[in-house]
Amino acid sequence: MPASVTTSQEHQELAVAVLDLEDRLRKAEQAIETVGKPNQPSYVLRPEDFGATPGQDCTDAFIKMLEKVDANLQPDPGGGVPVARHTILLGPGPYILSKPWMTAKEGRAQGLTVRGIGKRSTEIVWTGDGPLLTNHDRWMGVRWEHVSFRSTNPAASFMYSYSTGACQDWAFTSCEWRGRWKYGIGLDGPESSNTNSEWRLTNCHVNGAYEIAFLWSGMNPAYRQQDQFLNFWINDCKIEYDSGDAFRFDRGGFVVVTGGSWIIKGARPDGGISRFFHLPPAAGGHADAVQHLTVRGARFELRHRTSQVIKSTWSGGHITFSDCSDTALGFKPYSKDLTAHEYDFSAGAPQVRYEQCDLVGRHRVRAGISGVGRGGIVYDQCTRKNVRTTKFIDAISSGTTPRIADLNIEHRSDGDGITS
């Protein structure tokens, strides 16, 4: 056989061997990459797959990861808006982000889940100004689980949600917020806004400090339509934070709170009042069925003289506290002068009820000269820590001080013997 033929055959065999070796090397590299993350399905995304290194700035990796989610949205077989085909899995942090992760984007989407491995084990640290997440009439059906968020910038906010029909059905389970924030979750929209509803917090920890509020619903209360921001469920949470309002509903809401530990640990830097529930008035009043607050089985601690459980200026609806206590620090010298609950009935009043509650300090009720309409307050089988007489009600008015009878206040089977 000629030497030239033998050389050509050897070259071919060598080329095949090189290709085989390259294939083996690729498979070996893939095997090395999967060590520590066995059986990871293709629909799971991790920031480390996009170049993130915990403890360093991971902004670009997080942005690329969400871009892949957006690029792979698929039609909903049931006829709804497009659905996500990936879930995001976060490992041990901290993941430091210096630019917003979720930004305004056209179109609507649903079904995103972001899951960590545990409170503070998985932590996102937000160092920038403004909101970390902006949901501009886009994402619905979003779930966050076992993730902590920490701000290092007092000008930071966690989320800004702007809705004209989307931005509904968000749930946080076993999540935590700490650090200093301007606000946590802000719900907004134009005059034609709709939804921004169905928000659920379960076993979460609201920590840190808030210039305005942790959850601020109705950021432009001049828009009457924003009363569509409704349906909030807060279940078994630790609302234990330094200062600011925890939940502020400028445009109303249908709010149900079950259990939990509620503590305001400090005082606002500006000397103002921190409140668990702040229900301000709104231009033009509120729409029907969005002035409803029910709180069951909650324990409140007010550790500073400028703290309150609630201040309400709602003009109708219902407010109920059942099986609650705010007397844990009733032995403190400031407690007897504490205005723990405050209601302004100047423009009308809701039906307010306290059932089997232990109450600290005094309750302030402000009424207009024209009376309170259909509203009033009922105390049913309640007890008090400090003021155990009719002076428990601090009745004030911008005009003539109203009589208790004018305020429709009733005591039933009262533990301190107060009668109506």
KOLFIVEX-812854 format. One line per 2 residues: their letters; for each residue x, y, z of C-alpha. Coordinates in pm, 1 decimal. Example, Ala and Ser with C-alpha at 12.3 -4.5 7.8 and 13.67 -1.06 7.14 Angstrom:
KOLFIVEX-812854
AS) 1230.0:-450.0:780.0 | 1367.0:-106.0:714.0
This chain:
KOLFIVEX-812854
MP) 0.0:0.0:0.0 | 142.9:339.8:-92.9
AS) 276.2:549.7:193.3 | 50.1:844.2:94.9
VT) -265.3:627.6:144.4 | -146.7:504.3:482.7
TS) -79.4:862.1:598.1 | -427.1:978.7:493.4
QE) -590.7:689.4:680.9 | -388.8:770.0:991.0
HQ) -501.6:1132.7:968.8 | -864.3:1023.1:956.0
EL) -822.8:795.2:1256.0 | -651.1:1075.3:1445.1
AV) -932.4:1318.5:1365.7 | -1192.5:1068.6:1492.3
AV) -991.4:1021.8:1812.0 | -969.8:1398.6:1866.0
LD) -1346.3:1437.2:1819.5 | -1407.8:1152.3:2063.4
LE) -1175.0:1312.9:2316.9 | -1351.3:1650.4:2280.7
DR) -1687.7:1481.9:2336.8 | -1557.5:1310.6:2649.9
LR) -1420.3:1641.6:2778.2 | -1757.5:1815.1:2724.4
KA) -1937.5:1540.4:2914.2 | -1681.0:1560.4:3195.2
EQ) -1728.6:1938.2:3220.4 | -2106.1:1895.0:3233.2
AI) -2070.2:1635.2:3507.6 | -1847.0:1870.2:3708.7
ET) -2101.9:2152.7:3670.2 | -2382.5:1935.0:3809.5
VG) -2189.8:1837.1:4123.2 | -2374.7:1978.2:4423.2
KP) -2697.0:2023.5:4225.7 | -2809.0:1669.8:4139.3
NQ) -3114.9:1611.3:3926.4 | -3167.6:1982.4:3861.8
PS) -3447.1:1998.4:3605.0 | -3420.0:2224.2:3304.6
YV) -3701.8:2448.4:3425.9 | -3504.8:2553.3:3737.5
LR) -3289.5:2865.4:3711.6 | -3014.1:2957.6:3958.2
PE) -2826.4:3290.1:3964.0 | -2499.3:3096.6:3982.6
DF) -2576.7:2957.2:3634.9 | -2559.7:3315.8:3508.5
GA) -2233.3:3406.1:3679.5 | -2348.0:3516.1:4024.6
TP) -2106.9:3484.1:4317.0 | -2271.2:3521.1:4659.7
GQ) -2113.2:3801.0:4862.0 | -2038.1:4001.6:4548.2
DC) -2251.0:4220.8:4319.3 | -2486.9:3979.8:4143.7
TD) -2698.1:4237.1:3958.3 | -2611.2:4132.4:3602.3
AF) -2670.5:3763.9:3676.2 | -3014.0:3835.0:3826.7
IK) -3112.3:4051.3:3529.4 | -3007.4:3781.6:3281.1
ML) -3195.4:3519.7:3480.5 | -3520.2:3716.6:3466.7
EK) -3464.3:3788.2:3096.7 | -3459.0:3414.0:3036.7
VD) -3787.7:3379.1:3224.4 | -3938.7:3653.0:3006.3
AN) -3800.7:3503.5:2685.4 | -3955.5:3163.3:2757.2
LQ) -4310.4:3263.6:2849.3 | -4564.2:3030.4:2692.4
PD) -4935.0:3067.6:2613.8 | -5174.3:2956.4:2885.5
PG) -5368.6:2652.5:2758.4 | -5663.2:2771.3:2964.8
GG) -5679.9:3100.7:2781.6 | -5519.2:3336.0:3036.1
VP) -5215.5:3559.0:2998.6 | -4876.7:3394.4:2919.5
VA) -4727.1:3175.3:3191.2 | -4372.4:3131.8:3319.2
RH) -4190.3:2807.2:3233.3 | -3913.8:2846.9:3489.5
TI) -3891.2:2864.4:3865.7 | -3604.5:3050.8:4032.2
LL) -3403.8:2876.4:4303.4 | -3180.4:3090.3:4525.1
GP) -2901.1:2938.0:4731.3 | -2702.4:3071.2:5026.9
GP) -2648.1:3443.8:4999.6 | -2598.0:3721.1:5030.1
YI) -2682.6:3822.3:4675.1 | -2593.0:4192.5:4644.9
LS) -2795.0:4393.7:4391.6 | -2704.1:4752.4:4305.4
KP) -2952.1:4809.6:4020.8 | -3324.3:4723.3:4002.5
WM) -3395.5:4359.7:3926.3 | -3751.6:4374.6:3794.5
TA) -3821.0:4679.5:3576.0 | -4119.1:4805.6:3375.8
KE) -4191.4:4579.7:3077.0 | -4475.4:4558.8:2825.4
GR) -4724.5:4274.3:2836.2 | -4864.1:4059.8:3115.4
AQ) -4738.9:3735.6:3263.1 | -4819.4:3500.5:3548.0
GL) -4699.7:3203.6:3749.1 | -4349.7:3298.8:3867.4
TV) -4206.2:3135.8:4182.5 | -3886.1:3246.5:4357.9
RG) -3771.7:3009.8:4631.0 | -3481.4:3033.4:4877.3
IG) -3350.9:2786.4:5133.5 | -3446.4:2975.0:5451.3
KR) -3479.3:3304.5:5633.9 | -3144.0:3490.6:5625.9
ST) -2979.7:3180.6:5476.4 | -3094.2:3318.2:5143.1
EI) -3073.7:3697.6:5143.9 | -3100.3:3963.1:4875.1
VW) -2920.3:4285.2:4975.3 | -3050.1:4595.5:4795.8
TG) -2800.8:4883.7:4787.8 | -2964.1:5111.8:4529.7
DG) -3218.4:5395.0:4538.4 | -3587.7:5345.8:4470.4
PL) -3763.0:5011.7:4424.4 | -3580.3:4684.0:4379.6
LT) -3885.4:4548.3:4194.1 | -4115.6:4743.3:3963.4
NH) -4424.1:4554.6:3852.9 | -4581.0:4781.4:3593.0
DR) -4917.1:4620.1:3516.5 | -4741.3:4291.1:3435.3
WM) -4686.6:4002.5:3679.4 | -4968.5:3808.4:3844.5
GV) -4969.4:3489.4:4050.5 | -4619.3:3542.0:4191.0
RW) -4483.4:3345.5:4489.4 | -4184.2:3426.8:4711.3
EH) -4073.6:3164.7:4962.5 | -3798.4:3147.9:5228.8
VS) -3609.5:3462.4:5122.0 | -3482.9:3759.6:5325.2
FR) -3446.7:4112.2:5188.5 | -3218.9:4372.6:5341.4
ST) -3179.4:4738.6:5248.9 | -2855.9:4927.5:5306.9
NP) -2998.4:5253.6:5167.8 | -3269.7:5459.4:5345.7
AA) -3388.0:5582.0:5003.3 | -3460.4:5225.9:4892.1
SF) -3798.8:5061.8:4848.1 | -3871.4:4695.8:4801.2
MY) -4144.5:4704.1:4537.8 | -4351.9:4949.3:4335.9
SY) -4664.4:4795.1:4183.6 | -4855.1:5000.6:3925.9
ST) -5176.0:4846.0:3800.4 | -5453.1:4905.9:3549.1
GA) -5576.2:4546.6:3562.3 | -5289.0:4313.8:3644.9
CQ) -5053.6:4301.6:3946.8 | -5271.2:4067.7:4149.0
DW) -5226.6:3751.5:4355.1 | -4883.1:3794.0:4511.8
AF) -4791.2:3580.0:4813.0 | -4492.7:3582.0:5048.0
TS) -4425.9:3279.9:5270.6 | -4157.3:3276.1:5540.9
CE) -3990.5:3590.5:5404.2 | -3824.8:3873.9:5594.5
WR) -3748.9:4243.2:5539.5 | -3488.4:4431.1:5741.8
GR) -3277.1:4746.4:5714.0 | -3402.1:5101.5:5652.1
WK) -3653.9:5161.7:5372.6 | -3857.0:5454.4:5236.8
YG) -4140.5:5205.2:5194.4 | -4166.5:4832.0:5148.8
IG) -4447.9:4747.4:4905.4 | -4614.1:5041.2:4730.9
LD) -4939.5:4992.1:4538.2 | -5023.5:5261.6:4285.2
GP) -5207.4:5332.4:3963.3 | -5384.0:5597.1:3755.3
ES) -5743.8:5709.6:3792.3 | -5849.6:5407.4:3584.6
SN) -5651.7:5167.5:3803.6 | -5783.9:4826.3:3894.1
TN) -5669.9:4518.3:4092.1 | -5337.9:4538.6:4280.6
SE) -5531.0:4300.8:4502.3 | -5500.4:3956.3:4665.2
WR) -5184.1:4004.7:4866.4 | -5092.7:3739.0:5121.8
LT) -4823.3:3732.7:5390.8 | -4780.9:3403.5:5579.7
NC) -4524.6:3341.0:5854.7 | -4330.5:3647.6:5742.4
HV) -4115.9:3884.3:5950.1 | -4142.1:4258.0:5892.0
NG) -3829.1:4398.6:6052.5 | -3633.9:4720.7:5995.0
AY) -3761.1:5080.4:5973.2 | -3991.0:5255.0:5723.5
EI) -4009.6:5625.1:5646.2 | -4368.9:5581.6:5524.3
AF) -4497.3:5225.4:5559.9 | -4407.7:4864.5:5498.1
LW) -4718.9:4817.7:5281.4 | -4859.9:5139.7:5137.5
SG) -5177.4:5086.9:4939.0 | -5315.8:5378.3:4738.5
MN) -5015.0:5604.7:4692.8 | -5230.0:5863.1:4509.5
PA) -5551.3:5873.3:4714.1 | -5697.7:6149.2:4494.2
YR) -5782.7:5872.8:4243.4 | -6111.6:5721.4:4356.7
QQ) -6075.6:5411.4:4138.5 | -5779.8:5294.2:4346.8
DQ) -6029.5:5151.5:4595.1 | -5997.5:4840.2:4379.4
FL) -5679.4:4772.6:4578.3 | -5834.9:4521.2:4817.8
NF) -5813.2:4172.4:4971.6 | -5512.7:4154.1:5199.8
WI) -5442.5:3853.5:5422.0 | -5176.3:3869.4:5696.1
ND) -5141.1:3534.2:5871.0 | -4922.3:3438.2:6170.4
CK) -4657.4:3699.3:6099.2 | -4394.4:3870.8:6312.7
IE) -4457.7:4239.0:6256.8 | -4169.2:4342.4:6480.0
YD) -4002.8:4654.2:6342.2 | -3841.0:4977.7:6455.4
SG) -4060.4:5261.9:6328.2 | -4305.5:5385.3:6066.2
DA) -4644.6:5245.7:5970.6 | -4676.6:4874.1:5910.7
FR) -4990.7:4879.1:5692.0 | -5125.8:5199.6:5542.1
FD) -5444.6:5191.0:5334.7 | -5508.0:5533.5:5181.5
RG) -5764.4:5395.6:4940.3 | -5930.8:5139.0:5161.2
GF) -5911.2:4762.6:5159.2 | -6069.0:4439.7:5276.4
VV) -5807.2:4329.7:5526.9 | -5801.0:4014.9:5742.2
VT) -5528.6:3962.2:6004.5 | -5492.0:3634.4:6191.3
GG) -5258.9:3593.5:6489.4 | -4899.3:3699.1:6501.5
SW) -4661.9:3899.3:6718.6 | -4686.1:4273.8:6667.0
II) -4416.6:4498.7:6817.8 | -4313.7:4857.4:6744.4
KG) -3967.1:4860.5:6895.3 | -3861.9:5224.4:6864.3
AR) -3963.1:5574.9:6764.2 | -3966.2:5757.2:6433.5
PD) -3658.8:5979.4:6381.5 | -3888.9:6275.1:6303.5
GG) -4081.8:6231.2:6628.6 | -4401.9:6126.2:6452.3
IS) -4633.0:5839.0:6540.9 | -4572.9:5482.0:6427.5
RF) -4883.0:5270.1:6371.1 | -4961.8:4909.1:6290.1
FH) -5272.6:5014.5:6094.3 | -5311.2:5359.4:5939.3
LP) -5638.8:5422.2:5756.6 | -5629.9:5781.7:5628.1
PA) -5917.3:5969.9:5463.2 | -5942.3:5986.8:5085.9
AG) -6060.3:6261.3:4855.2 | -6415.5:6177.5:4753.1
GH) -6450.1:5910.4:5020.0 | -6421.6:5535.7:4971.1
AD) -6607.8:5291.9:4750.1 | -6832.0:5024.0:4901.2
AV) -6683.3:4707.6:5056.9 | -6328.9:4843.5:5090.6
QH) -6349.5:4973.1:5446.6 | -6319.4:4642.4:5629.2
LT) -6050.5:4540.6:5878.1 | -6068.9:4225.4:6091.3
VR) -5792.8:4140.1:6339.8 | -5813.7:3812.5:6533.8
GA) -5587.5:3672.5:6804.9 | -5305.7:3926.1:6773.2
RF) -5071.2:4034.2:7052.8 | -4949.5:4394.6:7034.6
EL) -4657.0:4560.7:7211.9 | -4622.6:4939.2:7205.1
RH) -4274.1:5011.0:7336.3 | -4281.6:5387.4:7292.0
RT) -4523.1:5664.3:7383.3 | -4557.2:5760.7:7013.8
SQ) -4686.0:5419.2:6904.8 | -5041.3:5322.3:6813.5
VI) -5225.8:5008.8:6716.2 | -5459.3:5196.1:6481.5
KS) -5560.7:5536.6:6356.1 | -5868.1:5533.2:6135.5
TW) -6049.8:5805.9:5947.3 | -6265.1:5562.9:5752.0
SG) -6618.7:5695.8:5712.4 | -6798.2:5361.6:5698.6
GH) -6756.0:4986.3:5683.4 | -6647.2:4763.3:5972.0
IT) -6341.1:4738.4:6198.0 | -6317.3:4442.0:6437.8
FS) -6057.5:4339.9:6695.8 | -6133.1:3996.9:6841.1
DC) -5934.9:3812.9:7114.1 | -5650.6:4064.5:7098.3
SD) -5426.8:4216.5:7365.1 | -5210.4:4529.9:7371.1
TA) -5148.3:4538.0:7749.4 | -4808.0:4367.3:7764.7
LG) -4634.2:4696.0:7855.4 | -4924.7:4843.6:8045.6
FK) -4705.1:4866.7:8355.0 | -4480.0:5126.6:8188.0
PY) -4524.1:5484.4:8319.3 | -4621.5:5618.1:7975.2
SK) -4892.0:5355.7:7917.5 | -5170.9:5527.2:8112.6
DL) -5146.6:5828.8:7879.1 | -5103.5:5621.4:7565.2
TA) -5358.3:5670.0:7286.6 | -5336.7:5316.9:7151.5
HE) -5645.6:5333.4:6928.1 | -5773.7:5648.7:6756.9
YD) -6084.7:5705.7:6545.2 | -6187.7:6017.8:6358.8
FS) -6563.6:6015.0:6294.8 | -6574.9:6370.7:6160.5
AG) -6701.5:6261.2:5817.6 | -6891.5:5951.9:5929.9
AP) -6798.4:5635.1:6113.7 | -6755.1:5261.8:6061.5
QV) -6907.2:5001.6:6289.8 | -6619.5:4927.5:6529.9
RY) -6620.9:4625.1:6759.7 | -6383.8:4495.1:7028.1
EQ) -6457.1:4139.4:7142.8 | -6279.2:3986.4:7444.1
CD) -5984.3:4223.0:7416.9 | -5736.5:4347.0:7680.8
LV) -5672.3:4715.5:7618.5 | -5398.8:4958.5:7722.2
GR) -5412.0:5334.6:7777.2 | -5709.2:5520.0:7631.7
HR) -5907.8:5523.0:7308.5 | -5953.7:5859.4:7137.6
VR) -6268.0:5930.7:6937.9 | -6311.3:6251.8:6741.1
AG) -6657.8:6347.9:6620.0 | -6794.2:6627.5:6409.0
IS) -7076.5:6849.6:6529.9 | -7317.6:6669.7:6295.8
GV) -7269.8:6332.9:6467.6 | -7137.8:5999.4:6343.2
GR) -7414.8:5859.9:6124.0 | -7461.5:5482.6:6129.3
GG) -7128.7:5405.6:6297.2 | -7020.1:5354.1:6654.2
IV) -6811.0:5138.1:6887.7 | -6907.2:4827.9:7086.3
YD) -6683.9:4682.7:7360.1 | -6794.3:4324.9:7432.4
QC) -6640.1:4143.5:7735.4 | -6328.9:4362.6:7732.0
TR) -6085.3:4456.1:8011.4 | -5842.1:4745.8:8051.0
KN) -5499.2:4777.7:8205.7 | -5478.0:5146.1:8301.3
VR) -5801.5:5347.2:8275.5 | -6094.6:5136.2:8397.5
TT) -6369.6:5397.7:8398.0 | -6564.4:5590.8:8136.4
KF) -6257.6:5817.5:8110.0 | -6114.4:5535.8:7901.0
ID) -6283.9:5712.6:7607.8 | -6109.9:6038.5:7517.0
AI) -6388.6:6216.8:7327.4 | -6279.6:6525.4:7135.7
SS) -6421.0:6742.5:6861.2 | -6320.5:7030.1:6639.5
GT) -6631.9:7205.9:6768.5 | -6832.9:7132.2:7078.4
TP) -6694.6:6834.4:7268.9 | -6940.3:6550.0:7204.9
RI) -7109.9:6353.7:7475.4 | -7040.6:5980.1:7495.7
AD) -7403.0:5922.8:7397.0 | -7343.3:6118.9:7078.5
LN) -7071.4:5873.7:6979.6 | -7282.9:5555.2:6988.0
IE) -7045.3:5376.4:7228.5 | -7172.5:5066.1:7405.3
HR) -7018.8:4833.3:7669.5 | -7144.5:4475.8:7707.1
SD) -7060.5:4238.3:7994.6 | -6762.1:4461.9:8059.6
GD) -6482.0:4318.0:8270.5 | -6425.9:4651.5:8446.5
GI) -6793.0:4715.5:8511.9 | -6828.0:5003.5:8263.8
TS) -7183.6:5044.6:8144.9 | -7313.9:5231.3:7843.8
